[in-house]
Amino acid sequence: MASYNVAVVGATGAVGQMMCRVLEERNFPVKTLRPLASKRSYGKKITFKDSEYEVEVLTDDSFKNIDIALFSAGSDTSLKYAPKAVASGATVIDNSSAFRMDPGVPLVVPEINKSAISSHKGIIANPNCSTIQMVLALKPLDDAYKLKRIVVSTYQAVSGTGKTAIEELLNQSKAALKGEPTVSAVYPHQIAFNVLPHIDVFESDGGTKEEKKMVMETRKIMDLPDLAITATAVRVPVINCHS
Ligand SMILES: NC(=O)c1ccc[n+]([C@@H]2O[C@H](COP(=O)([O-])OP(=O)(O)OC[C@H]3O[C@@H](n4cnc5c(N)ncnc54)[C@H](OP(=O)(O)O)[C@@H]3O)[C@@H](O)[C@H]2O)c1
């Protein structure tokens, strides 16, 4: 069976750690694993299939001999390094929003549009988490009845913002329960014992970029460019589980 040299960019993050776990759980044929992160993670180690791997600092040369590069270190990192990975011969699967709406990049949920993968030119984009969950439920309905309009509200866990947001929720919750003042650094307001109808940045129409992503990405994945969609995205004080 073929096996692959796999790089995980952002391997120390909330998503990157889960990517490594899923590669292991599914027994994906990994020949070598190259965990990559920022200088902050210099010297850190991760365990994968009973072996320890040193986390390497991401550089222009990180993708030598890599077949598959899983990116999950934010859009700026993807924009800068995904083209370098492709130039080195790797296929990039990008979990950030950097390339999702690029007409030359397939945006894929395998259960919905896996045939789009064959058109890739080195980068395959992975959609927003809430969009994935929604289109999985809606595709069979569209096949059977044709969708006219989507009105969706999402309630999203802090894990979607990353490991620092999980720490912020825990620290604020402890402080609030002791009656002490809370500190907000990741979110603009306290998230513990609160809900924030604000995910990603605000757009000029008063909605948020998260809500716009759900609209635009759904249309692209389902190949329904004129589908009417209205989305509301709310951050809620739980660690895991978007709804
Ligand atoms: N598609 C989806 O469903 C979905 C869901 C959640 C998140 N995301 C996306 O996934 C990405 C990561 O999210 P997360 O929740 O895992 O965030 P996180 O917990 O904050 O982790 C960020 C990771 O990126 C690394 N990183 C940050 N800046 C870097 C740089 N300049 N060079 C190299 N590595 C760098 C960090 O390394 P250090 O540890 O060294 O800082 C860390 O490994 C984001 O783009 C986010 O929008 C997508």
The ligand as an SDF file (V2000), in Angstrom:
LIG
                    3D

 48 52  0  0  0  0  0  0  0  0999 V2000
  -12.3730   24.6230    8.8890 N   0  0  0  0  0  0  0  0  0  0  0  0
  -12.7040   24.5270   10.1420 C   0  0  0  0  0  0  0  0  0  0  0  0
  -13.6350   23.8500   10.4740 O   0  0  0  0  0  0  0  0  0  0  0  0
  -11.8900   25.2290   11.1880 C   0  0  0  0  0  0  0  0  0  0  0  0
  -12.2390   25.1080   12.5250 C   0  0  0  0  0  0  0  0  0  0  0  0
  -11.4410   25.7350   13.4900 C   0  0  0  0  0  0  0  0  0  0  0  0
  -10.3390   26.4620   13.0700 C   0  0  0  0  0  0  0  0  0  0  0  0
  -10.0530   26.5510   11.7500 N   0  0  0  0  0  0  0  0  0  0  0  0
   -8.8700   27.2520   11.2730 C   0  0  0  0  0  0  0  0  0  0  0  0
   -7.7380   26.4830   11.6500 O   0  0  0  0  0  0  0  0  0  0  0  0
   -6.6460   27.3330   11.9320 C   0  0  0  0  0  0  0  0  0  0  0  0
   -6.0440   26.9900   13.2890 C   0  0  0  0  0  0  0  0  0  0  0  0
   -7.0200   27.0240   14.2890 O   0  0  0  0  0  0  0  0  0  0  0  0
   -6.7400   26.4680   15.7380 P   0  0  0  0  0  0  0  0  0  0  0  0
   -8.0520   26.5070   16.4040 O   0  0  0  0  0  0  0  0  0  0  0  0
   -5.9830   25.1900   15.7260 O   0  0  0  0  0  0  0  0  0  0  0  0
   -5.7930   27.6380   16.3480 O   0  0  0  0  0  0  0  0  0  0  0  0
   -4.7510   27.5450   17.5460 P   0  0  0  0  0  0  0  0  0  0  0  0
   -5.1530   26.5500   18.5700 O   0  0  0  0  0  0  0  0  0  0  0  0
   -4.5440   28.9580   17.9710 O   0  0  0  0  0  0  0  0  0  0  0  0
   -3.4030   27.0080   16.8540 O   0  0  0  0  0  0  0  0  0  0  0  0
   -2.7370   27.7320   15.8700 C   0  0  0  0  0  0  0  0  0  0  0  0
   -1.6070   26.8760   15.3110 C   0  0  0  0  0  0  0  0  0  0  0  0
   -0.9730   27.6050   14.2500 O   0  0  0  0  0  0  0  0  0  0  0  0
    0.4110   27.7600   14.5490 C   0  0  0  0  0  0  0  0  0  0  0  0
    0.8830   29.0350   14.0330 N   0  0  0  0  0  0  0  0  0  0  0  0
    0.3550   30.2580   14.2410 C   0  0  0  0  0  0  0  0  0  0  0  0
    1.0820   31.2000   13.5910 N   0  0  0  0  0  0  0  0  0  0  0  0
    2.0720   30.5410   12.9440 C   0  0  0  0  0  0  0  0  0  0  0  0
    3.1360   30.9270   12.1120 C   0  0  0  0  0  0  0  0  0  0  0  0
    3.3460   32.2290   11.7930 N   0  0  0  0  0  0  0  0  0  0  0  0
    3.9660   29.9880   11.6180 N   0  0  0  0  0  0  0  0  0  0  0  0
    3.7820   28.6860   11.9320 C   0  0  0  0  0  0  0  0  0  0  0  0
    2.7890   28.2370   12.7190 N   0  0  0  0  0  0  0  0  0  0  0  0
    1.9430   29.1590   13.2230 C   0  0  0  0  0  0  0  0  0  0  0  0
    0.4860   27.7000   16.0600 C   0  0  0  0  0  0  0  0  0  0  0  0
    1.7940   27.3920   16.4600 O   0  0  0  0  0  0  0  0  0  0  0  0
    2.3280   27.7630   17.9550 P   0  0  0  0  0  0  0  0  0  0  0  0
    1.7320   26.7490   18.8780 O   0  0  0  0  0  0  0  0  0  0  0  0
    3.8030   27.6240   17.8080 O   0  0  0  0  0  0  0  0  0  0  0  0
    1.8600   29.1410   18.2580 O   0  0  0  0  0  0  0  0  0  0  0  0
   -0.5080   26.5890   16.3340 C   0  0  0  0  0  0  0  0  0  0  0  0
    0.0650   25.3270   16.0610 O   0  0  0  0  0  0  0  0  0  0  0  0
   -7.2100   28.7380   11.7460 C   0  0  0  0  0  0  0  0  0  0  0  0
   -6.9560   29.1250   10.4110 O   0  0  0  0  0  0  0  0  0  0  0  0
   -8.6850   28.5890   11.9360 C   0  0  0  0  0  0  0  0  0  0  0  0
   -9.4280   29.5740   11.3070 O   0  0  0  0  0  0  0  0  0  0  0  0
  -10.8130   25.9480   10.8120 C   0  0  0  0  0  0  0  0  0  0  0  0
  1  2  1  0
  2  3  2  0
  2  4  1  0
  4  5  1  0
  4 48  2  0
  5  6  2  0
  6  7  1  0
  7  8  2  0
  8  9  1  0
  8 48  1  0
  9 10  1  0
  9 46  1  0
 10 11  1  0
 11 12  1  0
 11 44  1  0
 12 13  1  0
 13 14  1  0
 14 15  2  0
 14 16  1  0
 14 17  1  0
 17 18  1  0
 18 19  2  0
 18 20  1  0
 18 21  1  0
 21 22  1  0
 22 23  1  0
 23 24  1  0
 23 42  1  0
 24 25  1  0
 25 26  1  0
 25 36  1  0
 26 27  1  0
 26 35  1  0
 27 28  2  0
 28 29  1  0
 29 30  1  0
 29 35  2  0
 30 31  1  0
 30 32  2  0
 32 33  1  0
 33 34  2  0
 34 35  1  0
 36 37  1  0
 36 42  1  0
 37 38  1  0
 38 39  2  0
 38 40  1  0
 38 41  1  0
 42 43  1  0
 44 45  1  0
 44 46  1  0
 46 47  1  0
M  CHG  2   8   1  16  -1
M  END
$$$$
